[in-house]
Amino acid sequence: MKISVPFLDLKAQYGELRDELDQAYRRVMDSGWYILSDEVRAFEQEFAEYLGVKHCVGVGNGLEALQLIFMAYGIGAGDEVIVPANTYIASWLSVSYVGATPIPVEPNPLTHNVDPSRISPAITKRTKAIMPVHLYGQPTEMVEIWKLAEQHGLRIVEDSAQAHGVKYMGRLAGNLGSAAAFSFYPTKNLGAFGDAGAVTTNDDELADKIRVLRNYGSRKKYFNEVRGHNSRLDPLQAAFLRVKLTHLDEWNARRAKLASYYLERLKGLPGLGLPEIAPQAEHGWHIFAITHANRDGLKSYLDERGVDTLIHYPIPPHLSDAYADLGYQTGDFPLTEKLAKSVLSLPIGPHVRQEQADHVIECVKGFCLGG
Ligand SMILES: *Cc1c(COP(=O)(O)O)cnc(C)c1O
């Protein structure tokens, strides 16, 4: 029998929670409130409680969550924000959209997250913030970043879009800096059934500003204090997220179990790099990224055998056409460029079945052992 393994099975997520989600849908439809509303407030409160932060403000998506944080801090033209060179382009775009300049820093090639020891030389008089991105669901090593932020008076803006429910030194991502942005894009560990995002923070003033900024700059209808945005969490998505939040830890545990299984069975294969976890960090296994010098060969080999894979990410932001104007060249960030050429993400999620996991492992082994 031919086994096929999708990269992530979103329909299975709906299937498992169908009754609860359908009930949430009916509750919102029957409420007659389709913008903001009690449903959004309830999710904000529940997610803030889950993270142990004072405030959660629901917004339209993860990119806008980041953007609104920078707007609220008054970061803009002439300012610099330290970003990982190795990240999804959204992290950079949020900085660019407010008119500031992203300053890339190379990763630790083992964790793929920003290498904290390389941040200090990138700090200038213009630096306003450091943006750790908890890539693949693994929290960034924060100790050095906390020190630098303190020393230089910088904000820490976490891009937590891939890190729902994971801890660093016992504290949840989203509660490790001055403010954090979450995405609830459907494929994320806590995913909605459409676009959604949130800002989390312990800063009362920031939370208040973001509540105003996400709603046209008004606290009271038609009284506009500032030139705001329209970026509000949809009540239907908030209702779905309330359901999914109650399953987050259990679904993350299923991902972790699969990740351990992969790690154990794929250990020691020639040419294969496996994910590494930093001290004091928990991995949320949003993505299970391996590396291989012949990544494209491995990808086709798996594809021919029914195993879906993705590349996170094939083109680093500094070499993307979108950032051609910054004038970066190939070779400027060699560690990032090497990862872009060698990473491959295996299927992982709460609904991968045993025979599918075994098939993935057999196929990776087959390729590495020259079968
Ligand atoms: C998904 C993601 C975003 C953007 O989230 P959207 O909700 O799609 O806008 C930002 N940063 C990272 C690292 C992401 O993975």
The ligand as a Gaussian input file, in Angstrom:
#p B3LYP/6-31G(d) Opt

LIG

0 1
 C        3.796000      33.487000      10.262000
 C        4.890000      34.414000      10.632000
 C        4.720000      35.811000      10.650000
 C        3.529000      36.520000      10.088000
 O        2.305000      36.112000      10.509000
 P        1.002000      36.414000       9.620000
 O       -0.107000      36.119000      10.557000
 O        1.058000      35.511000       8.443000
 O        1.041000      37.855000       9.233000
 C        5.743000      36.594000      11.147000
 N        6.911000      36.051000      11.560000
 C        7.126000      34.730000      11.508000
 C        8.436000      34.193000      11.995000
 C        6.149000      33.863000      11.029000
 O        6.385000      32.555000      10.980000

